[in-house]
Amino acid sequence: MEKENVPQDKGNLTKNNLKELLYATDENGDYTTTLSSGWEPKTIALSNSIDDINERIADAKQQVVSGEVSPICYYMEVNKMDLTILASYVGLWKWRVKRHFKPNIFAKLNDKTLQKYADAFEISVQELKNIKTD
Amino acid sequence: MQTNFTHHQSAHCENGVASNLLKNNGLNISEPMVFGIGSGLFFVYLPFIKVNHAPAISYRTLPGQIFNKLASRLNLKIKRQKFSSTTNANKALDENLKNNIPTGLQVGVYHLSYFPDEYRFHFNAHNLVVYGKTETDYLVSDPVMETVTTLTHDELDKVRFAKGAFAPRGQMYYPINIPQTVDLKSAIIKGIKNTCRDMLAPMPIIGVRGIRFVSKQIRKWPVKHGTKKANHYLAQMVRMQEEIGTGGGGFRFIYAAFLQEASVILGNEELKVLSKEMTQIGDSWRDFAVEASRIYKNRSAKEDAYNTIADELLDIANREEIFFKKLKKAIS
């Protein structure tokens, strides 16, 4: 890639005023470094992921409201986690966390376990039990 | 408390930390040199491991390996420590800062408050240097950032003890012994040989065979998983290839820069020619990303479009196979 062809598209970094460093060739074909503010294919890829996450959050919320899953599921998506990551944050086996996805099991959890989840999501137990519905 | 440390921005975090720490200790070594000697270039496809709900694809070796290989090839001694408690981890770090040792840390990205929200994923193989401490903050040199930054004590605890795959467990590292003279020539040759071996490995999911395998899979994605999931997989692949830290083109441009530098040090004209070829291959990776983005932008994947980019990928794999065979010959 030649230096003058390094893309300077508006990207997700632009609003934080960040630029990333890229390697490109100068007019003699020698390598040099240069800054880029973003590149469209990348920006779309990232917003594609963000959309995907938002969709997952919305789905999870819907399922909590309809009583199919516990709020843990919802907060897991909000925090961009999956089962493996969540299990490792709360320090429980995956099968136990999965079990806590069931609303009737969740309702019987003791405060100590609830606190673990609340800490992992950086919220209070109260917020964990009652998700905001709009 | 603040140590003497100069921040240089780099494309990739691990190379950048290695290069910055070594420069700080009087060994002037560039980021591409670190990447090349440490044999960072790689390709692996792990369909059975999911990252962000898509199959894992990596364009680089495992975290920590680049610096470790570099150290052993240049006879540097690096000290690495992991901790089971935050208290001990902080004590060791503070002790280092008191002794004027800027220290490299492996951290999780999710709690890095200075990153834009969109970039905060549960990715635990990020690297940065802590070079000082104030009452409330740690002074941080994150090599992918243009300038130095800070994290509060609490935030640093969180990023050092992030959980999940590759959990850093407070890992810190710093060079403890750097020889007066280093033998760059033999280190470069070892590094190149290692990369050629990796990329030409007789394993279906690694190196050029891995790229070919992905090309074959891509053709099946829209039928097997439906358009939506296939688009998501493709977007994730482009992110791995182009996201911050790769220097563009899935590390191919950094590697080309390394070959150019190596050709001067070794007095090998052939490497300069190969550097140009690698640049062209990197450009093709960029073209692949552009084509792929057209697919997931329109969200109307025709099966045909997937076949087109699969062909492009296959062509890249074939060219890389020839390339690494030539590279192997050029240094033997």
Interface residues (C-beta under 8 A of the other chain):
Chain A: M1 N12 L13 K15 N16 L18 K19 E20 L21 L22 Y23 A24 T25 G29 D30 Y31 T33 L35 W39 E40 P41 K42 I44 A45 L46 S47 N48 S49 I50 D52 K80 M81 D82 T84 I85 S88 Y89
Chain B: Q9 S10 A11 P32 K50 N52 H53 Y110 P116 E118 Y119 R120 F121 H122 V144 M145 E146 K163 G164 A165 A167 N231 H232 A235 Q236 V238 R239 E242 E243 I244 G247 G248 G249 F253 I254 A256 A257 Q260 E261 S275 K276 T279 G282 D283 R286 A289 V290 A292 S293 Y296 K297
